[in-house]
Amino acid sequence: QVQLVESGGGLVQAGGSLRLSCVASGSVFGIGTMGWYRQTPGKQRELVATISSGGITNYANSVKGRFTISRLNAEKSVYLQMNSLKPEDTAVYYCNTQRIGVSYWGQGTQVTVSS
């Protein structure tokens, strides 16, 4: 089992910044790609950004140039620096990773961007 704990969400004005953090614990040996997803009420969870264990990144078009994902393999942690936030970025953000074909999710952290 892998446990993921997110932190760093909150309320920010449009144009502001937030940094999300996620730390993995438990059976973390061999975890692969880590990433961030987000979900708003009534919509499917969507990819925000992912980063492989080798540092290859992938971003949703809507966040390219504004968000940066990074990870510290030694600490089994992943971060999401979010700049130039927009009201449409408001969502619950979830941390994700996979290990031996199983996907794990954190409990989510709320990000609210006011206009």
C-alpha positions, 0 to 999 in steps of 0.5 A: 500500500502507498499513502499519499498526503497532499498539502498547500491548497487554499484561497488565492486571488486571480494572478496569485500563486500556490505550491502544492506538495505531496509526500508518499509513504508506505510501500514506496519502493518502485513507485513510478510516475507521480502526478497531479489531477483536479476535479470540480463538481459534476466533472471528471477528474482531469490531468494537470501534470505528471512527472516520471521517475526520470524527470520527464514532464507532461502538462495539460494545455490549460496549465502550460507555462503557468504550472511547474511540476517537480519531484524529489525521488529520495523523499518520494515527494512531488510538488506543483508550483502554480503561478498566474492562477485563474478562477477556472483553476479552482478545483480539488487537486489530487496527487497520484502515483502508480506502483506495480500496476496499482494507482494510488490517490491522495485525499485531495486539497482544495484550491480556490481562485477568486476573481 
